[in-house]
Amino acid sequence: MAPGRKRKPGKRYPCGKRTKQQLEMDAMSTVIDARRRHFGVTAKQARDERLGTALGRLAFREMISETQYQAGVAFAQLYQQHHTVLGLPSPSPRSVAGLLINEGIFGTTPSEPAAEVVDKLKRRFGDATDVLDACDREHRLSPGQRPTLLVYRVICTDQDAMNWPEEDLGNLRVALNALVRLFRL
């Protein structure tokens, strides 16, 4: 018998490589085990995709409503599109390879987006930031941090908000409610 570690169980191709399905199952089991340990959930709950983001974890724990979660997801998509189309850097790149790809060094298309697409995206992003700025002005005397800063921290930089004080969670809900009205959810 050849020295080395034992083969992992599972289906294989005739050449000896493990099937794609087996590799995906192994990766998913690693994720599920990590989520179970880190968040203290059952295996069934660990399959919930919301546990993958800070905003999703708030929705999973029912600290924000489902419509507030959907508004946050819509804003995250708008934010990502805006920064990608305009060539702005991501606030928190996941890896150096992701940074190189997202910043246009590898894997981007050489064509520029149409001017009307850029203008529409700028208008939508401007409307969203105006709504968030209005939340800041309306709640400037409330305790806790500004709603816009909280949205940026949770949605854009994916900071965990599970241990935030109730004032900050309330301000986050206010900002998400404003986004619900803007996106008509």
Wavefront OBJ file of the C-alpha trace (Angstrom):
o trace
v 0.000 0.000 0.000
v 1.290 3.449 -0.917
v 2.102 5.824 1.935
v -0.039 8.906 2.402
v -3.456 9.768 3.632
v -6.472 7.604 3.000
v -8.787 8.427 0.129
v -11.895 10.363 0.992
v -15.046 8.335 0.470
v -17.436 9.147 -2.340
v -18.116 8.694 -6.014
v -15.248 9.051 -8.441
v -14.630 9.328 -12.138
v -12.796 6.430 -13.821
v -9.573 8.445 -13.647
v -9.834 8.556 -9.830
v -10.880 12.199 -9.388
v -13.858 12.843 -7.179
v -17.039 13.962 -8.919
v -18.069 17.591 -8.912
v -21.105 16.735 -6.822
v -18.896 15.135 -4.164
v -16.611 18.183 -4.078
v -19.593 20.516 -3.694
v -21.035 18.358 -0.932
v -17.703 18.476 0.934
v -17.507 22.262 0.608
v -21.099 22.665 1.760
v -20.557 20.382 4.743
v -17.582 22.519 5.790
v -19.731 25.654 5.588
v -22.573 24.039 7.516
v -20.234 22.824 10.256
v -18.672 26.287 10.581
v -22.067 27.992 10.762
v -23.267 25.501 13.373
v -20.230 26.179 15.560
v -20.092 29.923 15.050
v -23.798 30.821 15.183
v -25.117 27.992 17.362
v -27.771 26.795 14.921
v -28.959 23.374 13.824
v -27.753 21.743 10.606
v -31.056 22.571 8.906
v -30.859 26.210 9.987
v -27.215 26.405 8.887
v -28.337 25.835 5.277
v -30.166 29.180 5.315
v -28.342 31.512 2.925
v -29.113 34.530 5.107
v -26.450 33.422 7.591
v -23.806 34.349 5.004
v -24.111 38.125 5.533
v -24.453 40.455 8.507
v -27.779 41.780 7.202
v -29.038 38.244 6.654
v -28.114 37.227 10.182
v -30.230 40.121 11.501
v -33.158 38.874 9.418
v -32.535 35.283 10.507
v -32.668 36.310 14.174
v -35.787 38.392 13.371
v -34.135 41.611 14.489
v -35.295 43.158 11.197
v -38.330 42.258 9.087
v -38.262 40.358 5.796
v -39.155 43.508 3.807
v -36.342 45.415 5.523
v -34.004 42.570 4.584
v -35.176 42.694 0.954
v -34.630 46.471 0.881
v -31.116 45.993 2.239
v -30.382 43.377 -0.421
v -31.708 45.704 -3.134
v -29.504 48.523 -1.829
v -26.482 46.195 -1.712
v -27.032 45.235 -5.351
v -27.442 48.895 -6.336
v -24.300 49.831 -4.397
v -22.290 47.045 -6.027
v -23.538 47.925 -9.540
v -22.822 51.621 -8.995
v -19.280 51.012 -7.852
v -18.584 48.441 -10.578
v -19.907 50.573 -13.446
v -18.133 53.714 -12.264
v -14.906 51.852 -11.503
v -14.940 52.698 -7.809
v -13.164 50.354 -5.389
v -15.091 47.977 -3.180
v -15.074 49.009 0.493
v -13.965 45.555 1.607
v -12.507 43.288 -1.065
v -12.710 39.635 -0.151
v -9.279 38.741 -1.503
v -6.438 40.129 -3.570
v -7.637 38.048 -6.527
v -11.144 39.449 -6.080
v -9.706 42.940 -5.933
v -7.753 42.413 -9.148
v -10.806 41.050 -10.938
v -13.212 43.662 -9.578
v -10.857 46.537 -10.282
v -10.622 45.675 -13.949
v -7.168 44.137 -14.172
v -8.480 40.684 -15.100
v -11.737 39.373 -16.487
v -13.551 42.575 -17.417
v -15.140 43.524 -20.651
v -13.345 46.183 -22.701
v -16.580 47.963 -23.686
v -17.888 50.900 -21.730
v -21.515 50.835 -20.538
v -23.970 52.998 -22.435
v -24.291 56.563 -21.222
v -28.016 56.207 -20.498
v -27.331 53.114 -18.356
v -24.729 55.027 -16.355
v -27.064 58.016 -15.944
v -29.953 55.808 -14.790
v -27.691 54.045 -12.300
v -26.373 57.356 -10.988
v -29.944 58.644 -10.550
v -31.069 55.513 -8.692
v -28.004 55.586 -6.444
v -28.473 59.320 -5.875
v -32.109 58.743 -4.887
v -31.050 56.053 -2.413
v -28.356 58.229 -0.839
v -30.783 61.187 -0.673
v -33.295 59.035 1.219
v -30.595 57.898 3.642
v -29.388 61.483 4.118
v -32.968 62.517 4.909
v -33.037 59.782 7.591
v -29.880 61.260 9.088
v -31.421 64.727 9.193
v -34.703 63.504 10.710
v -32.952 61.439 13.392
v -30.006 63.694 14.158
v -31.094 64.133 17.774
v -31.872 60.465 18.400
v -29.447 58.420 20.479
v -27.083 56.072 18.688
v -25.180 56.352 15.452
v -26.438 57.856 12.214
v -28.675 55.576 10.120
v -26.544 56.047 6.986
v -23.393 54.943 8.786
v -25.169 51.867 10.135
v -26.443 50.904 6.665
v -22.929 51.309 5.281
v -21.412 49.198 8.064
v -23.934 46.349 7.788
v -24.617 46.250 4.043
v -21.464 47.570 2.380
v -18.693 46.406 4.711
v -20.594 43.424 6.190
v -19.841 44.201 9.841
v -21.660 41.996 12.317
v -24.425 43.865 14.138
v -25.636 41.184 16.541
v -24.189 42.923 19.603
v -25.150 46.479 18.737
v -27.116 48.542 21.256
v -30.866 48.792 20.685
v -30.582 52.480 19.669
v -28.331 51.566 16.737
v -30.594 48.703 15.676
v -33.556 51.093 15.797
v -31.714 53.610 13.614
v -30.802 50.820 11.190
v -34.479 49.804 10.986
v -35.415 53.429 10.259
v -32.964 53.569 7.350
v -34.125 50.200 6.015
v -37.757 51.365 6.217
v -36.834 54.408 4.131
v -35.248 52.083 1.563
v -38.409 49.929 1.599
v -40.425 53.006 0.627
v -37.891 54.003 -2.041
v -37.766 50.564 -3.658
v -41.563 50.141 -3.206
v -41.295 46.750 -1.494
l 1 2 3 4 5 6 7 8 9 10 11 12 13 14 15 16 17 18 19 20 21 22 23 24 25 26 27 28 29 30 31 32 33 34 35 36 37 38 39 40 41 42 43 44 45 46 47 48 49 50 51 52 53 54 55 56 57 58 59 60 61 62 63 64 65 66 67 68 69 70 71 72 73 74 75 76 77 78 79 80 81 82 83 84 85 86 87 88 89 90 91 92 93 94 95 96 97 98 99 100 101 102 103 104 105 106 107 108 109 110 111 112 113 114 115 116 117 118 119 120 121 122 123 124 125 126 127 128 129 130 131 132 133 134 135 136 137 138 139 140 141 142 143 144 145 146 147 148 149 150 151 152 153 154 155 156 157 158 159 160 161 162 163 164 165 166 167 168 169 170 171 172 173 174 175 176 177 178 179 180 181 182 183 184 185
